[in-house]
């Protein structure tokens, strides 16, 4: 990224740690160069994990260079303090975390020189030069900087204190599986997976039966499903097989007729542009990519100047962005995605084209606009990078195309039984009349495999539709009942979460909160940010709280035990993040002080430590030992993330049984 800036500003050369020329010096961070000290870095007495050492409140917070990147920190610090350098440009990522990366380095280096803030979502030469000419003094971002520091310090206080308190509590109960890490984002994220897993384990399938009929009409055959309207409710199932077969017997050989045949046209607008989370979900669904993998691919495309800044939470463009969009279309026409040429030719006939206002809204864009291709043509891409670029390009291009038009048909067929009681059957069908935007950006169709439906729906899909449309029929026409077949089904538990499902749940976390202000604060963020969600999933795996099996994420027994045994509800809920984000946003706008926020965080941390210390010790014992009858302990096995029951008195060991 530093080299892209230097090239756009006319600096020669490609230095290893800096580029200098024309009165400018460009250097870079590699992510964070600075980290907060561990507790023992303040006081050796804080190294011991003891109740009488909690809570830990360092004042002031102290930092040190990260050991692995210390050499680059020293390069940047020397430059910040070089006598001939009179002004500093902060060109880190345009957002809260980028502001923190710069601020920590600037302060640890002891620099006090004036700062200008460079802000852009694109690394193309044109975008860089435009942003360089529109820089603002660093003081204009004081609120953002305060919010960034407060978020980082608050997370440190909660993570360090709650982790130590919960670990001490588990040790007091006899647990022997190391550290029990707790955090503001990781613990509610883990809770999402644990709740789903417990729902699955506790689910008891219920059998039901449906009745299908095959009807013969002069224009063709079609199938219908029995239903009944009663007390404003639609009934589509029988509790017993006998009921389904009894109705089939009463209808056998009876004539049917079309009670109604209704059709409607349904228009579907193009999908909004990708933000990072939407891209990660789509790539996981289509290609099985992990969230971290998709972010890495998008970052690489950004550094090649082929897409806009990937760590965005917006699915809209600004008015200024929309003016540049024709250049992005021209770049696609010159790039390697030759299969898009027919669609680009269509746009050329309508030139100049303009984006619909649905995609352009300055109010919906905070730090960065939606993910889009840039004015640099893509050439030489291959493999997974090409797949991600293709997704972004198609989603952008589809925004210029008309609605997808579908013809929806519903047939209600009536059969009068031998008991003179009418039975009704519903048939749905869809025919695509105009592909519109979906020809450019086809919706993903998962292959039909064994499905795990919502427990309220079971395996039988009430809304399944006839493929290829239905025969033309009219109200009142007669049909023959060709066959009747009862079908057994069972309600099924909720499905386990894929990585895309968890990303969606993290993004939507907080929508269930009662407090309207908290819901509003989490509307655009949820748990974590687009930039941190992928890393949070990997962190939970590394800490043996969850595991990745094929394309689903499963909580381990340790993860389940943490959530079930954690008494501090605030640490399991998204509400904590909601209240923080609401206040940090006010701080960014200058409506709340950092001092007040941090004082409240210390009060919260103290109350959590007290709650964990006073709570009864959790149950860490398993069932009685089959050899000696003593309670067995749950301890980690030699395989990471797995646990066994072990009897300490006699040494008997048996695995902790997992449900598949």
Secondary structure, DSSP 8 states (H G I E B T S, - for coil): -HHHHHHHTT-----SSEEEETTEEEE--SS-SEEE--GGGT-GGGGS--GGG-S---SS--EEE-GGGHHHHHHHHHHHT-TT--EEEE-S-SSHHHHHHHHHHHHHTT--SEEEE---S--SHHHHHHHHTT-EEGGGGHHHHHHHHHHHHHHHHHHHHHHHHHHHHHHHTT--SS-----TTHHHHHHHHHHHHHHHHH----EEEEEEEEEEETTEEEEEEEEEEETTEEE--BSSHHHHHHHHHHHTT--EEEEEEEEEEEEE-----B-HHHHHHHHHHHH---HHHHHHHHHHHHHTTSB--SS-----B-HHHHHHHHHHHHHHHHSS-GGGHHHHHHHHHT-S----GGGB-GGG-SS---B-B-SS---S--HHHHHHHHHHHHHHHHTTS--EEEEEEEEEEEEE-TTS-EEEEEEEEEEEEE-GGGGTS-------------TTT-SS-TT--BTT------TT-EEEEEEEEEEEEE--------HHHHHHHHHHTTTT-S-HHHHHHHTTT-SS-TTTHHHHHHHHHHTTSEEEETTEEEE-HHHHHHHHH---HHHHSTHHHHHHHHHHHHHHTTSS-HHHHHHHHHHHHHHHHHHHHHS-----EEEE-TTT--EEEEEE-SSTT-EEEE-TTT--EEE-----
